[in-house]
Amino acid sequence: MTLPENIKHAIEAGIACEHVEVAGDGQHFQAVIVSEEFAGLSRVKRHQLVYSALGERMREEVHALSMQTLTPQEWRSGDR
């Protein structure tokens, strides 16, 4: 079973993050990811960055991932 911590570490290894929270039951996960790398990107492009960071885990270990992808400015202003 995949733990939320494993998903968190994979995201942090692939994206320079200011903040990452991951919760889940082993197959279904929810994440809040704050990164300057999201600046100027659409929601789709932000999610693609996260999927890229997770790589094969998305096909093999993660059944569903719900995520909020925010820049540090959006995070601080409460733009959630």
WOVENLIN-V616346 format. One record per residue. RES is the residue in three letters. PSI is psi in whole degrees, -180 to 180 (999 if undefined). D_FIRST is the distance of its C-alpha to the first C-alpha in Angstrom with 1 decimal. Layout:
# WOVENLIN-V616346
RES/PSI/D_FIRST
RES/PSI/D_FIRST
This chain:
# WOVENLIN-V616346
MET/136/0.0
THR/131/3.8
LEU/150/6.4
PRO/-36/9.8
GLU/-38/11.5
ASN/-42/10.1
ILE/-44/11.4
LYS/-48/14.5
HIS/-37/15.3
ALA/-41/15.1
ILE/-47/17.4
GLU/-30/19.7
ALA/-25/20.0
GLY/-17/21.2
ILE/137/23.3
ALA/108/25.8
CYS/145/24.7
GLU/-31/26.7
HIS/138/24.0
VAL/129/20.3
GLU/134/18.4
VAL/132/14.9
ALA/158/13.5
GLY/177/10.9
ASP/11/8.8
GLY/-23/5.4
GLN/-34/7.7
HIS/126/11.0
PHE/152/12.3
GLN/136/15.8
ALA/145/17.4
VAL/121/20.9
ILE/124/22.0
VAL/120/25.5
SER/140/27.1
GLU/-24/30.7
GLU/-17/29.5
PHE/-12/29.3
ALA/129/33.1
GLY/0/35.1
LEU/148/32.2
SER/167/31.6
ARG/-41/28.4
VAL/-46/27.5
LYS/-38/28.1
ARG/-46/26.1
HIS/-37/23.1
GLN/-37/23.7
LEU/-44/23.7
VAL/-45/20.2
TYR/-39/18.9
SER/-42/20.7
ALA/-35/19.1
LEU/-22/15.6
GLY/-129/17.0
GLU/-23/14.9
ARG/-34/11.6
MET/-31/13.5
ARG/-32/14.0
GLU/-33/10.9
GLU/-29/7.8
VAL/119/9.7
HIS/-40/11.5
ALA/142/13.8
LEU/114/15.0
SER/131/18.1
MET/150/19.9
GLN/126/23.2
THR/114/24.6
LEU/149/27.7
THR/163/30.3
PRO/-36/31.2
GLN/-43/34.4
GLU/-40/32.7
TRP/-47/30.4
ARG/-34/33.5
SER/-4/35.5
GLY/20/33.0
ASP/74/32.8
ARG/999/29.5
